[in-house]
């Protein structure tokens, strides 16, 4: 027994001496001599980048020896601050001692304090973390993971760090990482990652699980993972694989509360709090991302299709091909119904408007932020005031030029076509647009309180082009034409009288000859030719059973001044006070009405006005496809009856007399009515 005790004591002494010797040896290790070897390998793998340790580098001996490095930087070989990719105030690595004796590295804990990672992109979209030498290197051959000395990972902690993103020609973004942890185990255990970060006053939480430690050691370029990101009231789940920097994953999004996202976007996106969901398959690298099998829903709207974003050029390039059974801009916070505006209380109203067409400068910077090509189809599309069926649209944006084309969109049984071009590449922006459609209810154009007072189907055709930095400047330079044609319809005379005063009385009497609730309108035709911002009324024509009303004159879109003459031609006994010609002057915002003295005199001596319309204008109305329209027939007949080149001189008439009191009362009603039209 005494011999056994001596043997045990002897062994303890030997082990103690051995451990003491190892402890003494570790305390005397100069790690700096190994830094050059480590940097040579790092430089070979990263194309010349190296690690700089500006502070202490030492070993703290124990059964779990700790390697400590202070003020660590990862830069180019010269260590320039502007070339810095990462830094840390302190790094501690703690390993198990006894496994080292048998050649195993079991990392107990790794702590990185105050790390700072900088990611920059150049004009081609390349990041500073893309290392050419590493790309050319052959991947580690797959095989038995036990060939690696790393046998286990306990915990990796990142404390109080930040990630700085500096995109080319864009503002810098910073993500504050409060704490991040990686927990693993043996070579057969998966690695689990969790972090909490802060970005733009929002907390972002990430949880992820990747492959086993052994699989990563065997082939770190093939990285399967599952992750969940929670931020802005939404949750994103990702299940996929990262192979040689290429992502291939299924992604799902669920938004339970849109309020945080609305606050971030600074808009009423999605209405008050409506939920949203989306699923897609995402693949590609950081500079070329494809989104396939997209299925999204927000409120009553749905969207499906594909999307691609390329970040390798001077601007992002976006291509998309999407479809929807229903897409309502109201679900994005855009009002699609007319909004009633309550009158301002006395003392609270701002300056009175002086123009109908605003002179606010247009902000076209968005045309230079991205290049895009989008194709979209919607079975139902709701936009402000309109609902389209089977709408098909293509939109392109390239180098500051935007083109939009909407074709064969159904609108209340009719068909709608629209094109728009905006060019911001020259010294002054230019705008060109075309609109054409047939068989629309006029209520689609006369909305709000007037929409229920007029019924009829209309066709519209317009083509306009102008230049300018504001809507007012563009309007002042417009060239083109606008024409509208309506077939048989009717108007609620009493409703018009209630809404627009004397105008309703005049129209009702002219079109009905009596005070019926509804009066029949045979047709209406309007065509304005626009040149240098001057709109000339080539055809202004309304017809009913009892009267035909024609007009002529101009509207100056630069000054918004009006000069129009409206001339009724009776078909039956209509009182003189109502059927007298009326001159409209003033501005679009404040028109003024007066009886045309010479026209009154001609009426008094029995000379009726004769309408003369340019043949080209009549041909333009015919192009709307309105065969058998009564107004087109009237315009043709009057044009043929009196060629413009041979128009007879008007007979002498007595000097115009003052308008009778009955005219004055009618004009007062007209002025009151037009003020009601413009809400004044």
C-alpha positions as CSV (number, residue, x, y, z in Angstrom):
1,X,0.0,0.0,0.0
2,X,2.9,2.3,0.9
3,X,4.4,1.6,-2.5
4,X,1.1,2.4,-4.3
5,X,0.9,5.7,-2.4
6,X,4.4,6.6,-3.5
7,X,3.6,5.8,-7.1
8,X,0.5,8.0,-7.0
9,X,2.4,10.9,-5.3
10,X,5.2,10.5,-7.8
11,X,2.8,10.7,-10.7
12,X,1.1,13.8,-9.3
13,X,4.5,15.4,-8.9
14,X,5.5,14.5,-12.5
15,X,2.1,15.9,-13.8
16,X,2.5,19.0,-11.7
17,X,6.0,19.6,-12.9
18,X,4.9,19.0,-16.5
19,X,1.9,21.4,-16.2
20,X,4.1,23.9,-14.5
21,X,6.6,23.7,-17.3
22,X,4.0,24.1,-19.9
23,X,2.5,27.1,-18.0
24,X,6.0,28.6,-17.8
25,X,6.5,28.0,-21.5
26,X,3.2,29.5,-22.5
27,X,3.9,32.6,-20.4
28,X,7.1,33.1,-22.3
29,X,5.6,32.6,-25.8
30,X,6.2,35.6,-28.1
31,X,3.2,35.5,-30.5
32,X,4.5,38.5,-32.4
33,X,7.0,36.2,-34.2
34,X,4.1,34.3,-35.7
35,X,2.2,37.4,-36.9
36,X,4.3,37.6,-40.1
37,X,3.6,34.0,-41.0
38,X,-0.1,34.6,-40.4
39,X,-0.2,37.8,-42.4
40,X,1.5,36.1,-45.4
41,X,-1.2,33.5,-45.5
42,X,-4.0,36.2,-45.1
43,X,-2.4,38.3,-47.9
44,X,-2.3,35.3,-50.2
45,X,-6.0,34.6,-49.5
46,X,-7.2,38.2,-49.8
47,X,-5.1,39.7,-52.5
48,X,-2.7,41.6,-50.3
49,X,-4.7,42.5,-47.2
50,X,-3.2,42.0,-43.8
51,X,-4.0,42.2,-40.1
52,X,-2.3,45.0,-38.0
53,X,-2.2,44.6,-34.2
54,X,-1.4,48.1,-32.7
55,X,-1.8,47.1,-29.1
56,X,-0.7,44.2,-26.9
57,X,-0.6,40.6,-28.1
58,X,-0.2,38.0,-25.3
59,X,-1.2,34.7,-23.8
60,X,-2.8,34.3,-20.4
61,X,-1.9,30.8,-19.2
62,X,-4.5,28.6,-17.5
63,X,-6.3,25.3,-18.1
64,X,-8.1,27.4,-20.6
65,X,-5.3,29.6,-22.1
66,X,-6.5,32.9,-23.5
67,X,-5.0,34.8,-26.4
68,X,-5.5,38.5,-26.2
69,X,-5.0,41.0,-29.0
70,X,-5.8,44.7,-28.7
71,X,-6.5,47.4,-31.3
72,X,-6.7,45.0,-34.3
73,X,-7.2,46.3,-37.8
74,X,-7.7,44.6,-41.2
75,X,-6.5,46.8,-44.0
76,X,-4.4,46.9,-47.1
77,X,-0.6,46.2,-46.6
78,X,0.1,49.9,-45.9
79,X,-2.5,50.1,-43.2
80,X,-4.2,53.3,-44.5
81,X,-7.3,54.4,-42.6
82,X,-9.3,54.9,-45.8
83,X,-8.5,51.3,-46.8
84,X,-9.7,49.8,-43.5
85,X,-12.1,47.0,-43.8
86,X,-12.5,46.1,-40.2
87,X,-11.2,46.9,-36.7
88,X,-11.8,45.8,-33.1
89,X,-10.8,47.3,-29.8
90,X,-10.1,43.9,-28.3
91,X,-10.2,40.2,-29.3
92,X,-10.0,37.4,-26.7
93,X,-9.8,33.7,-27.8
94,X,-10.0,31.1,-25.0
95,X,-9.2,27.4,-25.8
96,X,-9.3,24.1,-23.8
97,X,-5.8,23.2,-22.7
98,X,-5.8,19.5,-22.3
99,X,-7.2,18.8,-25.8
100,X,-4.2,20.8,-27.2
101,X,-2.0,18.0,-25.9
102,X,-3.6,15.6,-28.3
103,X,-3.7,18.0,-31.2
104,X,-7.3,19.2,-30.9
105,X,-8.4,22.9,-30.8
106,X,-11.6,23.3,-28.8
107,X,-12.5,27.0,-28.8
108,X,-14.3,27.6,-25.5
109,X,-15.0,31.3,-26.1
110,X,-14.2,34.1,-28.6
111,X,-15.0,37.7,-27.6
112,X,-14.8,40.6,-30.1
113,X,-15.3,44.0,-28.5
114,X,-16.3,47.1,-30.3
115,X,-15.8,45.7,-33.8
116,X,-16.4,48.0,-36.8
117,X,-16.9,46.6,-40.3
118,X,-16.8,48.9,-43.4
119,X,-18.5,47.8,-46.6
120,X,-18.1,50.1,-49.7
121,X,-19.2,49.7,-53.3
122,X,-17.7,51.2,-56.4
123,X,-19.4,52.5,-59.6
124,X,-19.6,48.9,-60.9
125,X,-21.2,47.7,-57.7
126,X,-18.2,45.7,-56.5
127,X,-17.6,45.7,-52.7
128,X,-14.3,46.1,-50.9
129,X,-14.8,42.5,-49.5
130,X,-14.5,40.9,-52.9
131,X,-10.9,39.5,-53.0
132,X,-9.6,38.4,-56.3
133,X,-7.1,36.0,-55.0
134,X,-9.7,34.2,-52.9
135,X,-11.9,33.8,-56.0
136,X,-9.1,32.2,-57.9
137,X,-8.2,29.8,-55.1
138,X,-9.4,26.3,-55.2
139,X,-12.0,25.3,-52.6
140,X,-11.0,23.1,-49.7
141,X,-11.5,19.5,-50.8
142,X,-14.4,17.8,-49.1
143,X,-13.4,14.9,-46.9
144,X,-13.1,13.7,-43.3
145,X,-13.6,16.8,-41.1
146,X,-11.4,15.3,-38.5
147,X,-8.4,16.4,-40.5
148,X,-9.0,19.9,-39.1
149,X,-7.5,20.6,-35.7
150,X,-10.7,22.6,-34.8
151,X,-12.9,20.1,-32.9
152,X,-15.5,22.3,-31.2
153,X,-16.8,25.8,-30.9
154,X,-18.4,26.9,-27.6
155,X,-19.5,30.6,-28.0
156,X,-18.5,33.5,-30.1
157,X,-19.6,36.9,-28.8
158,X,-19.6,40.3,-30.7
159,X,-20.2,43.1,-28.3
160,X,-21.2,46.7,-29.1
161,X,-20.2,46.8,-32.8
162,X,-21.3,48.5,-35.9
163,X,-21.5,47.9,-39.7
164,X,-20.9,50.9,-41.9
165,X,-22.2,50.7,-45.5
166,X,-20.9,53.3,-48.0
167,X,-22.6,52.8,-51.4
168,X,-21.2,54.6,-54.4
169,X,-22.7,58.1,-54.8
170,X,-25.2,57.5,-52.0
171,X,-25.5,58.4,-48.3
172,X,-23.7,56.3,-45.7
173,X,-25.7,53.9,-43.6
174,X,-24.8,52.5,-40.2
175,X,-26.2,49.5,-38.3
176,X,-25.4,49.4,-34.6
177,X,-24.9,45.8,-33.4
178,X,-25.6,45.7,-29.7
179,X,-24.8,42.0,-29.3
180,X,-24.4,39.0,-31.5
181,X,-23.6,35.4,-30.5
182,X,-22.7,32.2,-32.3
183,X,-23.1,29.0,-30.4
184,X,-22.0,25.6,-31.6
185,X,-20.7,22.4,-30.1
186,X,-19.0,19.3,-31.5
187,X,-18.3,18.8,-35.2
188,X,-21.7,17.2,-35.6
189,X,-23.6,20.0,-34.1
190,X,-25.1,22.9,-36.2
191,X,-24.1,26.5,-35.5
192,X,-26.7,28.9,-34.2
193,X,-26.6,32.7,-34.6
194,X,-28.5,35.4,-32.9
195,X,-28.2,39.2,-32.9
196,X,-30.0,42.4,-32.0
197,X,-29.1,45.5,-34.0
198,X,-30.4,49.0,-34.3
199,X,-30.9,50.9,-37.6
200,X,-32.7,54.2,-38.1
201,X,-34.4,54.1,-34.7
202,X,-35.7,50.5,-35.3
203,X,-34.6,47.3,-33.6
204,X,-33.7,44.4,-35.9
205,X,-33.5,40.8,-34.5
206,X,-31.9,38.0,-36.4
207,X,-31.9,34.3,-35.6
208,X,-30.2,31.8,-37.9
209,X,-29.0,28.2,-38.0
210,X,-26.5,26.8,-40.4
211,X,-24.7,23.5,-41.2
212,X,-22.7,21.5,-38.7
213,X,-19.2,22.5,-37.8
214,X,-17.8,19.5,-39.5
215,X,-19.6,20.2,-42.8
216,X,-18.4,23.8,-42.7
217,X,-14.8,22.7,-42.1
218,X,-15.1,20.3,-45.0
219,X,-16.5,22.8,-47.5
220,X,-17.1,26.3,-46.1
221,X,-18.2,27.6,-49.6
222,X,-21.3,25.5,-49.4
223,X,-23.4,27.0,-46.6
224,X,-27.0,25.9,-46.0
225,X,-29.0,28.0,-43.6
226,X,-32.3,29.0,-42.1
227,X,-32.9,32.5,-40.8
228,X,-35.6,34.7,-39.4
229,X,-35.4,38.5,-39.4
230,X,-37.9,40.6,-37.4
231,X,-38.1,44.4,-37.9
232,X,-40.6,47.2,-38.7
233,X,-43.5,45.1,-37.6
234,X,-42.6,42.4,-40.1
235,X,-41.0,38.9,-40.1
236,X,-38.9,37.5,-42.9
237,X,-38.1,33.8,-43.1
238,X,-35.3,32.5,-45.3
239,X,-34.5,28.9,-46.1
240,X,-31.8,28.2,-48.6
241,X,-28.1,27.9,-49.4
242,X,-25.1,30.1,-50.1
243,X,-22.8,28.5,-52.6
244,X,-19.6,30.4,-53.6
245,X,-21.3,33.7,-52.7
246,X,-24.5,32.8,-54.7
247,X,-27.7,32.8,-52.8
248,X,-30.5,30.3,-53.6
249,X,-33.3,30.5,-51.1
250,X,-37.1,30.5,-50.5
251,X,-38.2,33.7,-48.8
252,X,-41.5,34.5,-47.0
253,X,-42.6,37.9,-45.6
254,X,-45.4,38.5,-43.1
255,X,-46.3,42.1,-42.0
256,X,-48.8,42.2,-39.1
257,X,-48.6,46.0,-38.5
258,X,-47.6,48.5,-41.2
259,X,-47.4,51.4,-38.8
260,X,-43.5,51.1,-38.3
261,X,-43.0,50.7,-42.0
262,X,-45.2,53.7,-42.8
263,X,-43.2,55.8,-40.3
264,X,-39.9,54.7,-42.0
265,X,-41.2,55.5,-45.5
266,X,-42.8,58.7,-44.4
267,X,-46.1,58.0,-46.2
268,X,-49.5,56.5,-45.8
269,X,-48.4,53.2,-47.4
270,X,-50.9,50.4,-47.0
271,X,-53.6,52.5,-45.3
272,X,-53.9,52.5,-41.5
273,X,-52.5,49.1,-40.4
274,X,-53.5,46.5,-43.1
275,X,-51.5,43.2,-43.1
276,X,-49.3,42.1,-46.0
277,X,-47.7,38.8,-47.1
278,X,-45.3,37.7,-49.8
279,X,-43.4,34.6,-50.8
280,X,-40.7,34.2,-53.5
281,X,-37.7,32.3,-54.6
282,X,-34.6,34.4,-54.5
283,X,-31.3,33.6,-56.2
284,X,-28.2,35.5,-57.2
285,X,-25.2,37.4,-55.9
286,X,-25.1,40.7,-54.0
287,X,-24.9,42.6,-57.3
288,X,-27.4,40.6,-59.3
289,X,-30.6,39.4,-57.5
290,X,-33.5,37.5,-59.2
291,X,-36.9,37.2,-57.5
292,X,-39.0,34.4,-59.0
293,X,-42.4,32.9,-58.2
294,X,-43.3,36.0,-56.4
295,X,-46.8,36.0,-54.8
296,X,-47.7,39.0,-52.7
297,X,-50.9,40.4,-51.1
298,X,-51.7,43.7,-49.4
299,X,-55.2,44.5,-48.4
300,X,-57.5,43.6,-51.4
301,X,-54.5,43.8,-53.8
302,X,-52.4,40.8,-55.1
303,X,-49.3,40.6,-57.2
304,X,-47.4,37.7,-58.8
305,X,-44.5,37.5,-61.2
306,X,-40.7,38.0,-61.3
307,X,-38.2,40.7,-60.6
308,X,-34.5,41.2,-61.2
309,X,-32.2,43.9,-59.7
310,X,-28.7,44.4,-61.1
311,X,-26.3,46.7,-59.2
312,X,-23.2,46.5,-61.4
313,X,-23.7,49.7,-63.4
314,X,-23.8,53.4,-62.5
315,X,-27.5,53.0,-61.5
316,X,-29.5,50.0,-60.4
317,X,-31.3,48.2,-63.2
318,X,-34.7,46.8,-62.4
319,X,-36.7,44.5,-64.7
320,X,-40.1,43.1,-63.7
321,X,-42.9,41.1,-65.2
322,X,-45.9,41.1,-62.9
323,X,-49.6,40.3,-63.0
324,X,-52.5,40.9,-60.7
325,X,-56.1,39.9,-60.4
326,X,-56.8,43.1,-58.5
327,X,-54.5,46.0,-57.7
328,X,-55.9,49.0,-55.8
329,X,-53.8,52.0,-55.2
330,X,-55.9,52.6,-52.1
331,X,-54.0,49.7,-50.5
332,X,-50.8,51.7,-50.9
333,X,-52.4,54.8,-49.3
334,X,-53.4,56.5,-52.5
335,X,-56.9,57.9,-52.4
336,X,-58.9,56.4,-55.4
337,X,-62.2,58.1,-54.6
338,X,-63.0,61.8,-54.8
339,X,-62.2,63.5,-51.5
340,X,-64.6,66.1,-50.2
341,X,-62.7,69.2,-49.0
342,X,-64.5,71.1,-46.2
343,X,-64.4,74.9,-46.6
344,X,-61.8,76.6,-44.4
345,X,-63.1,78.4,-41.4
346,X,-62.8,82.2,-41.4
347,X,-59.4,83.3,-40.4
348,X,-57.7,80.0,-41.2
349,X,-57.6,80.0,-44.9
350,X,-54.2,80.6,-46.6
351,X,-53.6,82.9,-49.6
352,X,-56.2,82.6,-52.3
353,X,-55.0,80.7,-55.3
354,X,-54.3,82.7,-58.4
355,X,-54.0,79.9,-61.0
356,X,-55.7,76.6,-61.8
357,X,-52.5,75.1,-63.3
358,X,-49.9,75.0,-60.6
359,X,-46.5,76.6,-61.0
360,X,-44.8,74.3,-58.5
361,X,-41.5,73.0,-59.9
362,X,-41.4,69.3,-60.8
363,X,-39.0,67.0,-58.9
364,X,-37.6,64.7,-61.6
365,X,-34.6,63.3,-59.6
366,X,-36.3,59.9,-59.5
367,X,-35.7,59.6,-63.3
368,X,-32.0,59.4,-62.6
369,X,-31.9,57.0,-59.6
370,X,-32.7,53.8,-61.5
371,X,-33.1,52.2,-64.9
372,X,-36.1,50.0,-65.2
373,X,-38.3,47.9,-67.6
374,X,-41.6,46.8,-66.2
375,X,-44.4,44.8,-67.8
376,X,-47.7,44.6,-65.9
377,X,-51.1,43.1,-66.4
378,X,-54.1,43.6,-64.1
379,X,-57.5,42.1,-64.4
380,X,-58.8,45.0,-62.2
381,X,-56.8,48.2,-61.6
382,X,-58.1,50.9,-59.4
383,X,-56.4,54.3,-59.7
384,X,-57.7,57.7,-58.5
385,X,-61.3,58.1,-59.9
386,X,-61.1,55.2,-62.3
387,X,-61.3,51.4,-62.3
388,X,-59.8,49.6,-65.3
389,X,-60.4,46.1,-66.5
390,X,-57.8,43.9,-68.2
391,X,-55.2,46.7,-68.1
392,X,-51.8,46.0,-69.7
393,X,-48.9,48.4,-69.3
394,X,-45.2,48.7,-70.0
395,X,-42.9,51.2,-68.4
396,X,-39.3,51.9,-69.2
397,X,-36.9,54.2,-67.5
398,X,-33.4,54.7,-68.8
399,X,-30.9,57.6,-68.5
400,X,-33.5,60.1,-67.3
401,X,-36.1,59.2,-69.9
402,X,-39.4,57.6,-68.8
403,X,-41.9,55.9,-71.2
404,X,-45.3,54.6,-70.1
405,X,-47.7,52.7,-72.4
406,X,-51.2,51.5,-71.3
407,X,-53.0,49.6,-74.0
408,X,-56.6,48.3,-74.4
409,X,-57.6,48.9,-70.8
410,X,-61.3,48.4,-70.3
411,X,-63.2,51.3,-68.7
412,X,-66.9,51.0,-68.0
413,X,-67.4,49.0,-71.2
414,X,-65.1,51.2,-73.3
415,X,-61.4,50.9,-74.2
416,X,-58.6,53.1,-73.1
417,X,-55.1,53.7,-74.5
418,X,-52.5,56.0,-73.1
419,X,-48.8,56.9,-73.7
420,X,-46.6,59.3,-71.8
421,X,-42.9,60.3,-72.3
422,X,-40.9,62.4,-69.9
423,X,-37.4,63.4,-71.0
424,X,-35.1,65.0,-68.4
425,X,-31.9,64.7,-70.4
426,X,-31.9,68.2,-72.0
427,X,-31.6,71.6,-70.5
428,X,-35.4,71.7,-70.0
429,X,-37.6,68.7,-69.3
430,X,-40.0,67.7,-72.1
431,X,-43.4,65.9,-71.8
432,X,-45.4,64.2,-74.5
433,X,-48.6,62.3,-74.0
434,X,-51.5,60.7,-76.0
435,X,-54.8,59.5,-74.7
436,X,-57.6,57.8,-76.8
437,X,-60.7,55.9,-75.7
438,X,-64.3,55.2,-76.8
439,X,-67.6,54.7,-75.1
440,X,-66.9,56.0,-71.6
441,X,-69.7,57.3,-69.4
442,X,-69.2,61.0,-69.1
443,X,-69.5,60.6,-65.3
444,X,-66.0,59.3,-65.4
445,X,-64.8,62.7,-66.4
446,X,-67.3,64.8,-64.4
447,X,-67.0,63.4,-60.9
448,X,-68.2,64.4,-57.5
449,X,-71.5,66.3,-57.1
450,X,-71.9,66.9,-60.9
451,X,-71.4,63.3,-61.9
452,X,-75.0,62.3,-61.1
453,X,-76.5,65.2,-63.1
454,X,-75.2,64.3,-66.6
455,X,-75.5,61.0,-68.4
456,X,-74.0,60.0,-71.8
457,X,-71.2,58.0,-73.5
458,X,-68.2,59.9,-74.8
459,X,-65.1,59.3,-76.9
460,X,-61.9,61.2,-76.2
461,X,-58.7,61.8,-78.2
462,X,-55.8,64.0,-77.2
463,X,-52.2,64.5,-78.2
464,X,-50.1,67.1,-76.4
465,X,-46.4,68.0,-76.1
466,X,-44.6,70.7,-74.1
467,X,-41.5,71.6,-72.2
468,X,-40.9,73.2,-68.8
469,X,-39.9,72.7,-65.2
470,X,-43.4,73.1,-63.8
471,X,-47.0,72.2,-64.9
472,X,-47.6,75.9,-65.7
473,X,-44.5,76.2,-67.9
474,X,-45.4,73.0,-69.7
475,X,-49.0,74.2,-70.3
476,X,-47.6,77.5,-71.7
477,X,-45.6,75.6,-74.3
478,X,-48.1,72.9,-75.3
479,X,-48.7,71.9,-78.9
480,X,-51.3,69.4,-80.1
481,X,-55.0,68.9,-79.9
482,X,-57.8,67.8,-77.6
483,X,-61.2,66.5,-78.8
484,X,-64.2,64.9,-77.2
485,X,-67.4,63.6,-78.7
486,X,-70.6,62.5,-76.9
487,X,-73.6,60.8,-78.4
488,X,-77.2,61.0,-77.1
489,X,-77.5,61.7,-73.4
490,X,-79.5,63.6,-70.8
491,X,-79.0,66.1,-68.0
492,X,-80.9,66.6,-64.8
493,X,-82.1,70.2,-65.2
494,X,-83.2,70.7,-61.6
495,X,-80.0,69.2,-60.3
496,X,-77.9,71.5,-62.5
497,X,-79.9,74.5,-61.4
498,X,-79.3,73.6,-57.8
499,X,-75.6,73.1,-58.4
500,X,-74.6,75.8,-60.8
501,X,-77.4,78.4,-60.7
502,X,-78.2,80.2,-63.9
503,X,-76.1,78.0,-66.1
504,X,-78.5,75.1,-65.2
505,X,-81.5,77.3,-66.1
506,X,-79.9,78.2,-69.5
507,X,-78.9,74.7,-70.4
508,X,-82.2,73.3,-69.3
509,X,-84.3,75.7,-71.3
510,X,-82.1,75.4,-74.4
511,X,-82.1,71.6,-74.3
512,X,-85.6,70.9,-73.1
513,X,-87.7,74.0,-73.9
514,X,-89.5,73.4,-70.6
515,X,-88.7,72.7,-66.9
516,X,-88.6,68.9,-67.0
517,X,-86.5,67.1,-64.5
518,X,-84.4,65.6,-67.3
519,X,-83.6,67.1,-70.7
520,X,-82.3,65.2,-73.7
521,X,-79.0,66.1,-75.2
522,X,-78.6,64.9,-78.8
523,X,-74.8,65.2,-78.9
524,X,-71.8,67.3,-77.8
525,X,-68.5,67.9,-79.7
526,X,-65.4,69.7,-78.6
527,X,-62.1,70.1,-80.4
528,X,-59.4,72.5,-79.4
529,X,-56.2,72.9,-81.4
530,X,-53.2,73.9,-79.2
531,X,-50.2,75.9,-80.4
532,X,-47.6,77.5,-78.2
533,X,-50.0,77.3,-75.2
534,X,-52.9,78.8,-77.0
535,X,-56.0,76.5,-77.2
536,X,-58.3,77.5,-80.1
537,X,-61.8,76.2,-80.1
538,X,-62.2,74.8,-83.6
539,X,-65.4,73.0,-82.7
540,X,-67.6,73.8,-79.7
541,X,-71.0,72.3,-80.3
542,X,-74.0,71.1,-78.3
543,X,-77.3,70.0,-79.8
544,X,-80.8,69.2,-78.4
545,X,-84.3,69.0,-79.8
546,X,-84.8,72.7,-79.2
547,X,-81.5,74.4,-79.9
548,X,-78.0,74.1,-81.2
549,X,-75.3,75.9,-79.3
550,X,-72.0,76.7,-81.0
551,X,-68.9,78.4,-79.8
552,X,-65.5,79.9,-80.8
553,X,-62.6,81.5,-79.1
554,X,-59.3,80.8,-77.3
555,X,-57.9,79.8,-74.0
556,X,-54.4,81.1,-73.2
557,X,-52.8,78.3,-71.1
558,X,-49.9,80.6,-70.1
559,X,-52.0,83.4,-68.6
560,X,-55.1,81.2,-68.2
561,X,-57.1,84.0,-69.9
562,X,-60.4,83.0,-71.6
563,X,-62.0,84.6,-74.7
564,X,-65.0,82.5,-75.8
565,X,-68.2,83.4,-77.6
566,X,-71.2,81.0,-77.1
567,X,-73.9,81.4,-79.7
568,X,-77.2,79.6,-79.4
569,X,-79.3,78.8,-82.5
570,X,-83.0,78.1,-81.7
571,X,-84.9,75.2,-83.2
572,X,-88.1,76.2,-81.6
573,X,-89.7,79.1,-79.6
574,X,-87.1,79.8,-76.9
575,X,-87.2,83.1,-74.9
576,X,-84.8,85.7,-76.2
577,X,-83.2,86.2,-72.8
578,X,-82.0,82.7,-72.6
579,X,-80.8,82.1,-76.2
580,X,-78.7,85.3,-76.5
581,X,-75.0,84.9,-77.4
582,X,-72.7,85.2,-74.4
583,X,-69.1,86.3,-74.2
584,X,-66.9,84.6,-71.7
585,X,-63.8,86.4,-70.6
586,X,-61.6,86.5,-67.5
587,X,-59.4,83.6,-66.3
588,X,-60.0,79.9,-65.7
589,X,-60.2,80.7,-62.0
590,X,-62.4,83.8,-62.3
591,X,-64.4,83.8,-65.6
592,X,-66.7,86.7,-66.4
593,X,-69.9,86.5,-68.5
594,X,-71.5,89.3,-70.6
595,X,-74.0,89.5,-73.4
596,X,-72.3,90.1,-76.7
597,X,-73.8,93.4,-77.8
598,X,-73.4,92.9,-81.6
599,X,-74.8,89.4,-81.4
600,X,-77.8,90.7,-79.4
601,X,-78.5,93.3,-82.0
602,X,-78.3,90.7,-84.8
603,X,-80.8,88.6,-82.9
604,X,-83.1,91.6,-82.5
605,X,-83.2,92.1,-86.3
606,X,-83.6,88.4,-86.9
607,X,-80.1,87.5,-88.1
608,X,-79.1,84.1,-86.6
609,X,-75.5,83.2,-86.1
610,X,-74.0,80.7,-88.5
611,X,-71.5,78.1,-87.3
612,X,-68.4,77.6,-89.4
613,X,-66.0,74.7,-88.5
614,X,-62.6,74.0,-90.2
615,X,-62.8,70.8,-92.3
616,X,-59.7,69.4,-90.7
617,X,-61.3,69.7,-87.3
618,X,-64.4,67.9,-88.5
619,X,-62.3,65.2,-89.9
620,X,-60.6,64.8,-86.5
621,X,-63.9,64.3,-84.9
622,X,-64.8,61.7,-87.5
623,X,-61.6,59.9,-86.6
624,X,-63.1,59.1,-83.2
625,X,-65.2,56.5,-84.9
626,X,-68.5,58.1,-84.1
627,X,-70.6,57.2,-87.1
628,X,-74.0,58.7,-87.1
629,X,-73.2,61.3,-84.4
630,X,-75.6,64.2,-84.8
631,X,-72.9,66.8,-83.9
632,X,-70.6,65.5,-86.6
633,X,-73.4,65.7,-89.1
634,X,-74.1,69.3,-88.1
635,X,-70.5,70.3,-88.3
636,X,-70.2,68.8,-91.8
637,X,-73.4,70.5,-93.0
638,X,-72.4,74.0,-91.7
639,X,-68.9,73.6,-93.1
640,X,-70.2,72.7,-96.5
641,X,-72.9,75.5,-96.4
642,X,-70.3,78.3,-95.9
643,X,-66.7,77.8,-97.0
644,X,-64.4,79.9,-95.0
645,X,-62.8,81.5,-98.1
646,X,-66.2,82.9,-99.3
647,X,-67.8,83.9,-96.1
648,X,-70.3,86.8,-96.8
649,X,-69.8,90.1,-94.9
650,X,-72.1,90.6,-92.0
651,X,-74.9,93.1,-92.8
652,X,-74.9,96.5,-91.1
653,X,-76.5,96.5,-87.7
654,X,-77.6,99.2,-85.4
655,X,-75.1,100.2,-82.6
656,X,-75.4,97.8,-79.7
657,X,-77.7,98.9,-77.1
658,X,-77.5,98.3,-73.4
659,X,-78.6,94.8,-72.4
660,X,-82.2,94.6,-71.2
661,X,-82.7,93.9,-67.5
662,X,-83.7,90.3,-68.3
663,X,-80.2,89.7,-69.8
664,X,-78.6,91.3,-66.7
665,X,-80.5,88.8,-64.4
666,X,-79.4,85.9,-66.6
667,X,-75.8,87.0,-66.5
668,X,-75.9,87.4,-62.8
669,X,-77.1,83.8,-62.6
670,X,-74.3,82.7,-64.9
671,X,-71.6,84.4,-62.9
672,X,-73.0,82.9,-59.7
673,X,-73.1,79.5,-61.4
674,X,-69.5,79.6,-62.6
675,X,-68.3,80.6,-59.1
676,X,-70.1,77.5,-57.7
677,X,-68.3,75.4,-60.4
678,X,-64.9,76.5,-59.1
679,X,-65.9,76.4,-55.4
680,X,-65.7,80.2,-54.9
